[in-house]
Amino acid sequence: MNQSTIRSAPGLLVDSARRMVRREPGLALGLAILAAIVAVALFPQLFTSASPFDIDVAASMLPPSADHWFGTDDVGRDIYARVIFGTRITLSICAGSLFLSAIAGGTLGLISGFFGGWTDQVLGRFVDVLLSFPPIILGIIITGILGPQTINLILALSIVYMPVFFRIARAGAMSEIGKTYVEAARSMGINEPTILRRHVTRNVMPLILTQYMILFPLILQIQAALGFLGLGVQPPTPDWGAILEQGKDFILFAPWMSLFPGLAVLLASLSLMLVGRALQKRVDSR
Amino acid sequence: MSASLVKRLFASLLTALLASLLVFLLMRSVPGDVVSQMMGQAGGDTAENALRQFFGLDQPVYMQYFNWLLQVLQGDLGTSWTRGVPVTEMVGKAFLVTLEIGVITLLVATLVGVPLGIIAAINEGKPLDTLIQSFNILGLSAPVFWTGLMLLVGVSSVLSWSPPLRFVPPSQSLSTNLEILVLPILSLGLLQAAAYSQFVRQNVVSAMHQEYVRTAIAKGVPVRLVFFKHILRNVLIPIVTFMGLILIQILGGVVIIESLFALPGLGRLLLSAIETRDYPVVQGALLIVVATAMVVNLAVDLTYRMIDPRVRES
């Protein structure tokens, strides 16, 4: 073997990163931003020493400066600190809700597609009802009627895109059913639930995971919109949507109150979208 | 074909019925109704009970739903509990505002998005394509209300102009009406143009790589002709389908934009009715939203049959 082909592990990592930047610049950019955002969400204290809750009325509505990078809000809280600490709250609500949505929608979809018959009819009808509302309106109905509490927000966000997971899983299960391995498993006497759990689910999994990434930026936007309407996480909790909601009354006097949390939503959506697209491309080409 | 259409129509009606039932049950499953909101701390039991009886809230839920449904079938959406005005009138007025915003936004999104998508596809892999794709992804990432806020800040600081505060219908003054609507439509339109452009680019690019296109070009058919006769014709169907999807997206986005720009459309009506627990208005507004989405889907289906002879014959 040639000496030059033997490389250290970090060297290999740098190499593959370089290759990715060249071949898929979008994916590389998305992953880089996403990594930064995840770091902020995990260790907010590393990025700011200010508190997201400390009120200082004497320093209210200050424009961005060296002391307050993103300015301060109407009661003098540091917006930079609020956006930084809001990262974890906003993203974990979205990630958690979407996870619940994938579990519920995926399971129901698999059952519906695998067993067919009246199970499929009933579940399909139920999903059609949810789909008859535009997603954001469904979110508004649920949080508006049940009341603006975080638990209701999570419930609403997990219902909004459940039908999408349902449809993907259902279609996936239906296409797997006819394949030889299912027939083989049946002829071996393995019972239906086991086939569904062990074999079909495993094959449908990549589709659901890809959909999770595709829907993440969309759920983030809905979460922010509900927060903006006052139906999401309630202040003083530093959620991105809640910060935006507080800023809207001061938009012409202190636009920085809205500019930066909105940019945070934009950057997070952008990175998730870039990664999701690249993932979709790979699944499609398989 | 007509049989399948009738079947679809029935399915849609059933879905709308179930959707209204879902909302009905959801609203009555939470504590606190319009009466307790009206009376606040002041209410005594007798007065509250009398009011509940007046609104029919003392009846069992299934009877309330049944009565409401009976009314709706007669074309009556009831009377607003907080304003005493017929719901049909309130919803109708609000719907016109939302419809105006929605249709103009769709027009803007189509006129901007479709050409952008085609230009990007023709220049696949070139800098222009990258530029347009960057616009697409940025447009899709920006929250629509935030774009609206930033546009508001932008025009007021650069042009020292801000839209009139009181809404004026187009029948009163078209120019003032459009002045009010320009920012909401721009913020919604930008997002949807990005979505449209991305979709069109994807479809045109995949059409350009088809065998029949390569064959036509190899046969010596002028590229321009290939584009208009072969590619565009095949891409038209998904573009029309997508138009319906965009319209439904706009219907959702309008709700947020209306509350931001204080426009008296369906979204604002819905939000305020939910807040005051004005059940008949909530039901009425949602019925219109669901019905609109269904009509759009049906219209897409019909157009689809008209453009694509393959669907017609099957």
Interface residues (C-beta under 8 A of the other chain):
Chain A: R125 F126 D128 V129 S132 F133 P134 P135 I136 I137 I140 I141 I142 G144 I145 L146 G147 P217 Q221 A224 A225 F228 L229 L244 G247 K248 I251 L252 P255 S258 L259 G262 V265 L266 L267 S269 L270 M273 L274
Chain B: A11 L14 T15 A16 L18 A19 L22 V23 L26 M27 V30 I137 L138 L140 S141 A142 P143 V144 F145 W146 L149 M150 L152 V153 S156 S162 I248 Q249 L251 G252 G253 V255 I256 S259 L260 L270 L271 I274 E275 L286 V289 V290 A293 M294
